[in-house]
Amino acid sequence: MKKLLYVSILALFIVSCSSIKTPTGQVDVYVPCQGKEYQSNKNYFRAFGRGISNNPSGALQDAEAEAVQRLALNIENKVKVVSERYSSNVSEGTKGEFTSITEQIGRQVATLNLTKVKTICSKTTMDRATGMYNYYTTIELSIDDVITDYSDLIEDKTKENIRINRDAFRAIFDEEMSKN
């Protein structure tokens, strides 16, 4: 009998902890193309966009523009953090030059890589009441593409002045991405 009581209490505890309850007076809302499987991870940068328009093409263009803008900003921010950390590996005499170059390159890489973006989720809906179209999309870009282009641009810009150690840079980049 005690075993049954303990199992019942344990089951109640697990059930009560396993789901987050929606506050009274509110309703759960499903948003397409969002969730854990659509977030950036150690292999991909990912970004979500949503567009609303009175025609499907307009909604699609707005959503894709928003997603691309978010993706570029995410890449630029991550590259900046990695560059700041990596610059400690660069010899003191060229550190200022490296920092200046990497800030410019961060923006270039974000723009350059947008041609390699893949759509991993898209959905169009129409609001019956208003006739407006909603387009949802999530796009991704491989971390490897970002690192390769970034390293190549640094090497092209700096030539003999600064030598980038790709392995050290990659290790720092991977460490930053695992923080997501």
C-alpha positions in Angstrom: 0.0 0.0 0.0 2.9 2.4 0.8 4.5 1.7 -2.5 1.3 2.6 -4.3 1.0 5.8 -2.3 4.7 6.8 -3.1 4.2 6.0 -6.8 1.0 8.0 -6.9 2.7 11.0 -5.2 5.7 10.7 -7.6 3.4 10.5 -10.6 1.5 13.6 -9.5 4.7 15.5 -8.9 6.1 14.6 -12.3 2.8 15.5 -14.1 2.6 18.9 -12.3 6.2 19.8 -13.1 6.3 18.6 -16.7 4.0 21.2 -18.1 3.9 25.0 -17.7 0.4 26.1 -17.0 -1.1 28.9 -19.0 -2.3 31.8 -16.7 -6.0 32.1 -16.2 -7.7 34.3 -18.9 -4.9 33.6 -21.5 -4.7 31.2 -24.4 -1.7 29.4 -25.8 -0.7 30.6 -29.3 1.1 28.6 -31.9 3.5 30.5 -34.1 4.8 28.6 -37.1 8.6 28.2 -37.6 9.5 29.0 -34.0 10.6 26.7 -31.2 13.7 25.0 -30.0 14.4 23.2 -33.3 14.5 26.6 -35.1 17.1 28.3 -32.8 20.7 28.9 -33.6 23.0 26.1 -32.4 26.7 25.1 -32.7 26.2 24.2 -36.4 23.9 26.9 -37.7 22.9 30.5 -37.3 19.1 30.7 -37.5 16.7 33.6 -37.7 12.9 34.0 -37.8 10.9 36.5 -39.7 7.2 37.3 -40.0 5.5 39.5 -42.6 1.9 40.8 -42.9 0.4 42.1 -46.1 -2.8 42.2 -48.1 -1.1 40.0 -50.7 1.0 36.8 -50.2 4.1 38.2 -52.1 4.3 41.2 -49.9 4.0 39.2 -46.7 6.8 36.8 -48.0 9.1 39.7 -48.9 8.6 41.4 -45.5 9.2 38.1 -43.6 12.3 37.2 -45.6 13.7 40.8 -45.2 13.2 40.6 -41.4 14.8 37.2 -41.1 17.8 38.2 -43.2 18.3 41.3 -41.1 18.1 39.4 -37.9 20.5 36.7 -39.2 23.0 39.3 -40.4 22.9 41.1 -37.0 23.3 37.8 -35.1 26.4 36.9 -37.2 27.9 40.4 -36.9 27.4 40.3 -33.1 28.9 36.8 -32.7 31.8 37.6 -34.9 32.5 40.7 -32.9 32.6 38.8 -29.6 34.8 36.1 -31.1 37.1 38.7 -32.6 37.5 40.5 -29.3 38.4 37.2 -27.6 40.7 36.1 -30.4 42.5 39.4 -30.6 44.3 38.5 -27.3 46.2 35.9 -29.4 47.5 38.5 -31.8 50.8 40.1 -31.0 50.6 43.5 -29.3 52.0 45.5 -32.2 49.3 44.5 -34.6 46.4 44.2 -32.1 44.9 47.6 -33.0 45.1 46.9 -36.7 43.5 43.4 -36.2 40.6 44.9 -34.1 39.9 47.6 -36.8 40.0 45.0 -39.6 37.8 42.5 -37.8 35.0 45.1 -37.1 34.8 45.8 -40.9 35.0 42.1 -41.8 32.2 41.2 -39.3 29.8 43.3 -41.3 31.2 42.0 -44.7 30.9 38.4 -43.6 27.3 38.9 -42.5 26.5 40.4 -45.9 28.6 38.0 -48.0 27.1 34.8 -46.5 23.5 35.8 -47.1 23.7 34.2 -50.6 24.3 30.8 -48.8 21.1 31.1 -46.6 18.7 28.2 -46.6 15.0 28.4 -45.7 14.2 25.6 -43.2 10.6 26.5 -42.4 7.9 28.6 -44.1 4.2 28.9 -43.7 1.6 31.3 -45.1 -1.8 31.9 -43.4 -4.7 34.3 -44.1 -6.8 36.0 -41.5 -10.4 35.5 -42.6 -11.6 38.5 -40.7 -9.2 41.0 -42.3 -8.1 39.2 -45.5 -4.4 39.9 -44.5 -1.7 37.3 -45.3 0.8 36.3 -42.7 4.1 34.6 -43.8 6.4 33.0 -41.3 9.9 31.9 -42.1 13.0 30.6 -40.5 16.3 30.7 -42.3 19.7 29.2 -41.5 23.4 29.6 -42.4 26.1 27.1 -41.7 28.7 28.2 -39.1 31.4 26.6 -41.3 30.5 29.0 -44.1 30.8 32.0 -41.8 34.1 30.9 -40.3 35.6 30.0 -43.7 34.6 33.4 -45.2 35.7 35.3 -42.1 39.1 33.6 -42.0 39.7 34.1 -45.8 38.8 37.8 -45.6 41.1 38.4 -42.6 43.9 36.7 -44.5 43.2 38.7 -47.6 43.1 42.0 -45.7 46.1 41.5 -43.5 48.5 39.5 -45.7 51.8 39.3 -43.8 50.9 41.8 -41.1 48.8 39.5 -39.1 48.5 35.7 -39.4 45.3 34.2 -38.3 45.5 30.8 -36.6 42.3 29.2 -38.0 42.3 26.4 -35.4 42.5 28.9 -32.5 39.8 31.1 -34.1 37.6 28.1 -34.7 38.0 26.9 -31.1 36.9 30.3 -29.7 34.0 30.5 -32.2 32.8 27.0 -31.3 33.0 27.9 -27.6 30.9 31.1 -28.1 28.3 29.1 -30.1 27.9 26.5 -27.4 26.8 29.3 -25.0 23.4 29.5 -26.9 
